[in-house]
Structures are given as structure tokens and as C-alpha cells.
Amino acid sequence: MSIVADQAEVILVGCGAPLRGMGWYHAVQMLGGECPSAKLCHIVEPWFLGPGAAGPGGPEFAEFAKQYPDVQFHKSLADVPPLAEGVKRLALISGRTADNPRLLGESIAAGCSVIYLEKPGAPSVAELVAMKEQAAAANVQICMGYNKNVCKYVRKAREFAASTPGAHVTFVSNNTYENNASSLGECFERNAEGMLKNMAIHELALLASFYDVTVDNIDSVTVDKEFSSCQTLPGPSGKEFTDFDKVKFTIKTKTGKEVSVQADRCGGDKSYAKVSDSDGNELFRHSMPDEEDEANVAVLEAKYPGAMPYFFSQDPDYITVKERVAKLCATGEEAKDIATIDIAIAALSVAEYLTPLMTKELAGN
């Protein structure tokens, strides 16, 4: 597969099942030419090219692979051919978070000069720091797939707030789980790292990117106890998990900034940002998806029936992040507003700081 000028050769690590895996959706966007700076040449998929081939999703993956004879499929990064002279190689890692530290090292060995990591990047801050040091030693850049950094609703709220004296921004993230012990227990077990490291990590990345929020710069955290809820529920395995099903909090920084986050596992299918005045009156709100996005969602639902719904609502933002990261790899052009490994470390550090603090406060509620 030929690489043209100003294109990066992409290795997708972790495709997952068609219609279900985030990696698969990254693949079809690139293969559809929606990220012109990215040429998807290699897909590394250990599970469906190995023990999972005959299991659920395996036949669908095999059929997907047949559709793209120009793409090389591999069981491991070690099987990817050496980098050709003059080519810039990008690894897009979209597998299990726990595997990322190992996959980063393997991607560096495969000749990648830029690595795109899906959130949160690693299970712990210590691992992220070690990954940052490893990449720096190899002169490799790490970009994070925090797509809300480039979302239209985030940009519009920030622009409105910047032109409004005394404005206060609240970022609201919602999921569509049913509000019962069975649904939430399954959610808690499947996302056992916890809400702040999983669902709300995007919002913490926004706070780190645009509001100078780091653990060292936090002056105060105010939890909205009337809204927030922390529960201990059994998952499908029978093991109990403690997590927030919804939470709202406001952070004030030592440098004078103030911002709020609200996350609700059972809040519905729209996320949004709102701007309020000093008395709490709402002045502005923009949602994802908005009317323009919903028209695109309808087109994508028809194109990929049965795929995960959130792929469609965030489709334009996935394209923007990949294109900016691929262009960085191919040409060195700055990837505007794309989260770095430092943002990932700050966001995960804040998640680790807030989780016990807010759990304790709500336990005494």
C-alpha cells in the first residue's frame, strides 16, 4: 500500500469486533478516506487472529478483513514489516488499557515516531509517567484520544464564557444505563477502574487542558451532595464494586479558575456544556449531538446498522483527532488542542485524588 506525500503510515493496534470495537470504527474512518493524512496499512489484532477467531465476533472480523486486501493483518506488532525509508509511522493503540504500557514499547520498537493512545492511557499515573519517560528517551511523541478536547460543544461553551464576565462553565457527561442495581452493577464491574478514570476522564482532561487543573493547583473541591450518589453493587460475577452512579463537583484552582463537572451513568444520550452567571442562572448551552450532528448520525446509522450509537454522535471529533495526530506525524505540524501525555497524567492524577475524597464525603452524607 503506497504512502503519498504528507501521509503517515498507520498501524492500528487493537481493532476489536466490527460494529462494537472502537478500533474498528477508527479503521473504517481511515479506510473511508476521512483522515487524508492517515494511511491505514497494518492492523494488529491478537484476539481475532488467534484464540478468538471462532468465538463471538470472530467470523465478522474475518469478513471485515477480506474487504481490505491492501491492508496487512498481524497477530502482533513484532510481525509488522520494518519501516520503509522516508516513511513516518504512527501507531493508534485501541486495545485494553492494561496492555498499553507493553504496546507502547512494542510500537516504539516497530519504528513509530508518534503514538496515539486511547484514554486513559494506562491503569495508573505511575505507569503513564514511565511511558512518558520511555517515549521521550526514544524521541517519540504521545498524543491522547481525548476527543472532547476538539468537540464543537466544548469549543462553543468556552468561547461564550470567554466573552461573558463572571461566567461559570459546567461540563455534563451522560450515559444511558438503566437506573437499577443489575444495569449499574454490570457497568461498575465492566468499568472497574471507576467513573472518574473511565466515564468522566474526558472532562478531567478538559479541566487539565483548559483550566490549569492539576492536583497541586487545586484550592478546593465542592461536591454537590444532593445530586451525587455512590453505591456498592454486585456485578455479574457476584463480586461487589463501589463507584459513583452520578456525581457533580466544582473545582477552584489556586490560580483563580473555577469549573464544574457533572457525570451521570443514567442521565441519557446527550452530553453538553453550559455557562451560568454568578447567580447560577443558565446563559448558554450546547449539546452533543446538536441538530447538525444528528443529521450525520442518521446517515451513519444507515451505513453501519447495529454499531455502537456513541460512534455516530462523536464521529466528527474522532476524525478531527486522528487527522491532527496523523498530520503531526507526517509533517510535524502542531496538533492543536490534542491532549498530550502530560494532560493524561494530570487528568489521571486528579481522578486518583478525587475518587477517595468524594467517596468519603458522600459516605458521610
N, C-alpha and C positions, 0 to 999 in steps of 0.2 A: 504494500500500500504506500503510494508516494506521498511525501510531505512537500507542500508548496511553501514558498517564501512566507515568513511571518506566521508559521503554524508550529504548534507544539505537538510532538508525538505523545499520545496519551496511553498510559496503562491504567485500566480500571481494575482495581483490586477489590473483589467482593461484589459480584453482580446481584446475587440473590435470585429469587424466583420471579419470572415475568408477572407483571401486574401487582406484585407485592413488594419486591425489594427496591430500596432507594437507589441502589447501584444500577438496577435495570432501567430505572427512569432516567438516570444520568446518561446511560448508554443510548437510549432511543433519542434523547435530545441531541446528543453529539452526532449520532448516525444520521439524524434527520437534517444535519447542516445548520442547526440553530445556534451553534457556537463556532463561528467561522475560524477562530484562532486555534481550535482544538480538533485534532485528527485522531479519532479513536482507532488505534492499531492493535491493541492487545487487551484481552480480558482474562484476568486471573480469577478462577472460581474453583477452589479446592473441594467444596462440598458436592456440587452437582456434577463435577468431573471426576468424583471419587465415590465415597460411600453413599452419597445421597442421590446418585443417578437414577435409581429405580424407585425412590421414595416420592413423597408428595412434592410436586413442583419439578421433579427431575425430567420427565418427558417433555414438559412445557419448555424447560430450559434448552433441551436438545433441539427442539423445533425452532426456538429462537436462534440458536447458534447456526442452524442450517440456512437461515435467511441472510446471513452476512458472511459469505465465503472469503471476503477480503480481510476479515478480522481474524487474528490468530488467538486461539483459546488455549489457556495453560492451566495446569493444576497448581503451579507455584510460581513465585517471582523468579526463582532460580532457573526456570525453563524459558524465560523471556530471552530472545537473542541479544547479543551485545549491541550497544548503541552505535548507530552508524555515524560516520564522521560528518560534522556540520549540523547534526540534528539536536534539538533541545527536547528533552524528555520530561514529561510531567506524570506523576503518579496521583491518581484520585483514589483514596482509600475509603471504602464504604462498607466495611465489614463490622465485626464485633469490636466494641470499644476496648475490651480486654486484650485483643490481639494487636492493637495499634502500635505499641512500643516495638514489638518484633517486626511488624510490617514496615515501619519507618526505616529500620536498619536495612531490611532487605531491599527497599526501594532505593535507598542511597547506593547500595551495592550494585543495583541494576542500572545505575547511571542517571538517575533522576536529579535534576537541578532544582526543581520546585515540587513540593508535595502538598496536596490538598487533603486535609483531614476533616472528616465529618465530626460534628460535635459529640461529646465534649472533648474529644481528642485522646483522652486516656482516663482510666478509672480514678486517678489521684493526682494531686498537684505535684507530688514528688516525681511521679513518672513523667508528667509534662515537662518539668524542669530538666530532667535527664534527657528527654527527647530534644529539647531546645539546644542543649549543650552538644549533643551528638550531631545535630544538623549544622550548627554553627561551625563545628570543627571540620565538617566536610564542605563548607561553603554552600549549603543547601537552604533554600528558603521554605518556610512552612506557612501556608495560608489555611484558614479555617472556614468550614462551610456554614458559617452563621449567616444565613440568607436574610434574616430580618434586618441586618445592617444596611441592606440596599432596598428594603421594601418601600413601596410608594407610601403606605400609610404612616410609616415611621418618618420618612422624609417630610411629608406634608405637616405632620404634627410638630416636628422640630422647627420647621420654617415658620409656622404660625406662632409658636411660643417665642421664637427669637424676635418677632416684631410686636410682642404683647408684653408690656411691663407687668411684672408680678405674676406671670404665667406659671402654672404648675402642670407638669406632664405626668400622666399615668399610662403605663403600657399594660394592656389587658390581653392575656392569653387564655384561650378556651379549648377544651376537648369535649368530645361527645359521648363519654362513658355514661352508662345509666347510673342513677344515684341510688345504688343498693350495694349490699355487702358482697354479693357474688361478683358483680362487674368491677367494683373498686378493688376487691381482693385480688382478682386476676391482674388488674392494672398494677397494683402495688408489687406483686411478685415479678411480673414481666419487666417492670422498670425499677428493680430493686435498689438501684443507686439513689433513688429518691427524687421527688418532684423538682427540687432546686437544681439537681445535677442533670435532670432529664428534660422535663417539660419547660421549666422556667429558665433554663440555662441560656436560651436565646435572649431573654430580657436582661439577664445579668451581663451578657456580652454587650448589649446596648448600653447599659449603665457604665461598663468599663470603657467602652469606645467613646462615648459622647458626654459623659457626666463625671469623669475622673473618679469613678467609684472603685476603690481598692480597699482591702482590709485596713491598711494603715491610714487611709484617708476618711474612714467612716467616723463621723462625730456621734451620730445617734441612729437607732433603728426603732421605729414605732410600728407595732403590729396592730392591725385592725382586728380586735378580738371578736367583735360582733360578726364579721364576715368570715374569719378564718376558722378552719377545722382540721384537727389532727386525729387520726384514728389508728387503731391496731386491729388488723383484719387478717383472717386466714386466706392464703392463696390457694390455688388448685392443688398444690402439693400437700396442703394441710399445715404447712409452716406459717407462723404469724409474721406479718410485716407492719411496721409503723411508718406512716407517712402522712403528709398533708393531702386532703382531697381538694381543699381550696385554701388560699392564703392571700392576704393583702398586707403590704407593708410600705412604709415610707423611709427612705434613707436621706439623711442630711450629711453632707461632707464637711470636713474641716476647712475646705476652700470655698464654702458658701453656696454650694449647689444642693438642690433638693429635687427628688424624683420618686415616683411611686410605681409599684408593680402589683398587679392583681392576676392570679392564676387560679383557674377552676377546672378540675377534671370533668365536671358535669355541666359546664357553662354554655355549651352549644358549639356551633360550627364556625363562628366568626371571631377573629381576634381584631383588636382595634387599639388606637391610641387616642386619648382625649386630653384636652387642655382646659384647665379651670382657672378661675381668678382666685384672688387671695381669700375670698369668702366661700370658696368651694363651688361656685356656680360654673356649670359647664359652658364653655365658649366655643369649642370646636371638637369634632370627632371625625375620624376617617377609619374605615373598616377594611379588612382583608377577608374575602374578596369584595371589591366595590362593583358598581354596575358594569364598568368596562371589563373587569376581570371575569365577572360571571358569564359574559357572552363568550369569552375564551374557554371557560370551564365547560360550557355546553358542547363546544366543538371537540374538546379533548375527551369528554365522556363518550361521545360517539366514536371517536378514533380508537380509544382504549377501553372498551366496556369491561367493567369489573375491576378496574385498577383502584388503588387506594385513593380516596377522594382528595386527601390533602396534597397529592401530587399536583392536581389541577389548579387548586387555589393559589399555590405558590410557584406555579410553572414559570412565570416571567422572571422571578427572583432567582430561581435555580440557574436559569440561562445566564443572567447577568453575572452571578458569582463565577460560574465556570468560564465565561468568556474573558472576564477581567483577569482571572488567575492564569488562563492559558496564554493570554497576551503578555502578561508579565514574564512567563516562562519563555515565550518565543522571541520577544523583542526587548524585554527589560522595562517596558512601560509600567509606571506605578499602578498598582491595583487599588484604585480609590475606594475607600470605605470598607475594604475587605479586612476582616479580623485577622490579626497576626497571632502567633503562638503566645506572645506576651498578653494579648487580650484574653486568650483561652486560659492562661494561668491565672490572671486576675479574676475572671469570671468563676472559675472552679474554686479558687481560694475563698471568694465571697460566699459561694454555695456551702463550702465546708464550715465557714464561720457562722452563717446564718442558721443552718439547719438545727444544731443543738440549742442555740439561743432561743429560737422561736418555738421549738418543740417544748422546751422547759416553760416558756411563758404561757403557752396555750394549755399545758398540763395543769397549771395553777389557775386557769380561768374559771 
